[in-house]
Amino acid sequence: MTEKIISSHLKRHLNLATKISALTYVWGDKDEKVGDKSIPRILPILLKLLLSSLETSFVIFPCVIGLVTFFNPCQIPFLGGLLFNRESCLDFSTKIWIRLPLALFEFGVMLRLCVIGGFYVVYVLLMGILHLWIESISGPTLTFRKYRRVQIVEKLVNGCNRFRIFPTVAVIFPAVQIIGGFALIRYASAISVAQVVFLVAQFCDIFVANVLLFSGSGVVNRKSAEAVKVMQMRVGPKGKIERKVIASLTTVKVWFASNFVDSCTPLIIQSFCASQTMNLLLLI
């Protein structure tokens, strides 16, 4: 089911699908290794935690939406609440042949959103940023040719994510973190243990995703600048042409719309999320 959903969605976005195929080809080429592979030890742990929790959420969240719709079919913003008024809802609230199709419809819509959104965020955006992170780390084997290859991957990653995927993520993920943190703090004593566990899992998912996406993009920019400096120091006094060529290299940047992520962006994002959560707690 997951493969059919993704393939049917990609058929309507052939340009993006072509870029994703190019990314897959570049990532699958293992003939050359770029840079030093001494990545932080916490990165694989965070990545495994995020992927495991997302796989669980992709199953649980559509099921929860379907059950909520089944027991309360007229709840807004679901389909039943938009089609029927309050009196009609009271009339068929006990009729399973009306509640079941509405619940299956909401389950299917949410499953499709989770699968397609997870594919774009995890396998296109996140994996592209992490690949750039690993390949842009300066090391003893870094050469001009290998750095150019990193820049090719940068163009592919930005071509896939710059104008649609990353701007959407940059708006939705911090907003979900703010609302989730507010709901967890404000209503923790008024809801059941199962609901608290669900909110905690949701907040941890979105927090780790924000940290990996924005921190990885910031590290890519910083490490690529260090790599250019390393190549400049290796050029001897007679290598005038080599020095000019290396000086023309630009740092690797992960763009979203007209902005790019630098090393300070993750701190700004988390500071904004914390301040807005406190503002909501003070206002409500």
ChimeraX attribute file (.defattr): number of C-alpha atoms within 10 A of each C-alpha:
attribute: neighborCount
match mode: 1-to-1
recipient: residues
	/A:1	8
	/A:2	12
	/A:3	10
	/A:4	9
	/A:5	14
	/A:6	16
	/A:7	12
	/A:8	10
	/A:9	14
	/A:10	16
	/A:11	11
	/A:12	10
	/A:13	10
	/A:14	11
	/A:15	13
	/A:16	16
	/A:17	16
	/A:18	13
	/A:19	18
	/A:20	21
	/A:21	13
	/A:22	15
	/A:23	21
	/A:24	14
	/A:25	10
	/A:26	15
	/A:27	13
	/A:28	9
	/A:29	9
	/A:30	8
	/A:31	5
	/A:32	7
	/A:33	13
	/A:34	21
	/A:35	21
	/A:36	15
	/A:37	14
	/A:38	10
	/A:39	11
	/A:40	9
	/A:41	8
	/A:42	8
	/A:43	13
	/A:44	11
	/A:45	10
	/A:46	15
	/A:47	17
	/A:48	11
	/A:49	14
	/A:50	20
	/A:51	15
	/A:52	12
	/A:53	15
	/A:54	21
	/A:55	13
	/A:56	11
	/A:57	17
	/A:58	18
	/A:59	14
	/A:60	14
	/A:61	18
	/A:62	22
	/A:63	19
	/A:64	15
	/A:65	19
	/A:66	26
	/A:67	18
	/A:68	17
	/A:69	26
	/A:70	22
	/A:71	15
	/A:72	17
	/A:73	25
	/A:74	24
	/A:75	17
	/A:76	12
	/A:77	8
	/A:78	18
	/A:79	16
	/A:80	21
	/A:81	16
	/A:82	11
	/A:83	11
	/A:84	14
	/A:85	11
	/A:86	10
	/A:87	9
	/A:88	11
	/A:89	19
	/A:90	12
	/A:91	9
	/A:92	13
	/A:93	16
	/A:94	11
	/A:95	10
	/A:96	12
	/A:97	9
	/A:98	14
	/A:99	22
	/A:100	17
	/A:101	15
	/A:102	20
	/A:103	25
	/A:104	18
	/A:105	15
	/A:106	24
	/A:107	21
	/A:108	16
	/A:109	13
	/A:110	20
	/A:111	23
	/A:112	19
	/A:113	15
	/A:114	19
	/A:115	19
	/A:116	19
	/A:117	16
	/A:118	17
	/A:119	15
	/A:120	18
	/A:121	20
	/A:122	18
	/A:123	14
	/A:124	19
	/A:125	22
	/A:126	22
	/A:127	18
	/A:128	27
	/A:129	28
	/A:130	20
	/A:131	18
	/A:132	27
	/A:133	25
	/A:134	22
	/A:135	24
	/A:136	30
	/A:137	22
	/A:138	24
	/A:139	17
	/A:140	10
	/A:141	10
	/A:142	20
	/A:143	18
	/A:144	15
	/A:145	10
	/A:146	17
	/A:147	24
	/A:148	12
	/A:149	15
	/A:150	23
	/A:151	20
	/A:152	14
	/A:153	22
	/A:154	22
	/A:155	19
	/A:156	20
	/A:157	26
	/A:158	21
	/A:159	16
	/A:160	23
	/A:161	24
	/A:162	21
	/A:163	14
	/A:164	12
	/A:165	18
	/A:166	22
	/A:167	16
	/A:168	15
	/A:169	19
	/A:170	15
	/A:171	10
	/A:172	13
	/A:173	15
	/A:174	21
	/A:175	16
	/A:176	16
	/A:177	22
	/A:178	24
	/A:179	15
	/A:180	21
	/A:181	24
	/A:182	20
	/A:183	18
	/A:184	20
	/A:185	14
	/A:186	13
	/A:187	12
	/A:188	16
	/A:189	10
	/A:190	9
	/A:191	10
	/A:192	10
	/A:193	11
	/A:194	9
	/A:195	14
	/A:196	18
	/A:197	13
	/A:198	15
	/A:199	18
	/A:200	16
	/A:201	16
	/A:202	20
	/A:203	20
	/A:204	18
	/A:205	19
	/A:206	21
	/A:207	20
	/A:208	14
	/A:209	23
	/A:210	20
	/A:211	16
	/A:212	20
	/A:213	23
	/A:214	25
	/A:215	21
	/A:216	26
	/A:217	27
	/A:218	23
	/A:219	25
	/A:220	29
	/A:221	22
	/A:222	19
	/A:223	21
	/A:224	25
	/A:225	18
	/A:226	17
	/A:227	21
	/A:228	22
	/A:229	14
	/A:230	16
	/A:231	20
	/A:232	16
	/A:233	10
	/A:234	12
	/A:235	14
	/A:236	10
	/A:237	9
	/A:238	8
	/A:239	11
	/A:240	10
	/A:241	10
	/A:242	17
	/A:243	17
	/A:244	11
	/A:245	12
	/A:246	16
	/A:247	13
	/A:248	10
	/A:249	15
	/A:250	12
	/A:251	18
	/A:252	27
	/A:253	24
	/A:254	26
	/A:255	21
	/A:256	19
	/A:257	15
	/A:258	8
	/A:259	11
	/A:260	15
	/A:261	20
	/A:262	20
	/A:263	17
	/A:264	12
	/A:265	15
	/A:266	21
	/A:267	13
	/A:268	12
	/A:269	15
	/A:270	18
	/A:271	12
	/A:272	14
	/A:273	20
	/A:274	16
	/A:275	12
	/A:276	18
	/A:277	21
	/A:278	15
	/A:279	12
	/A:280	15
	/A:281	14
	/A:282	8
	/A:283	7
	/A:284	7
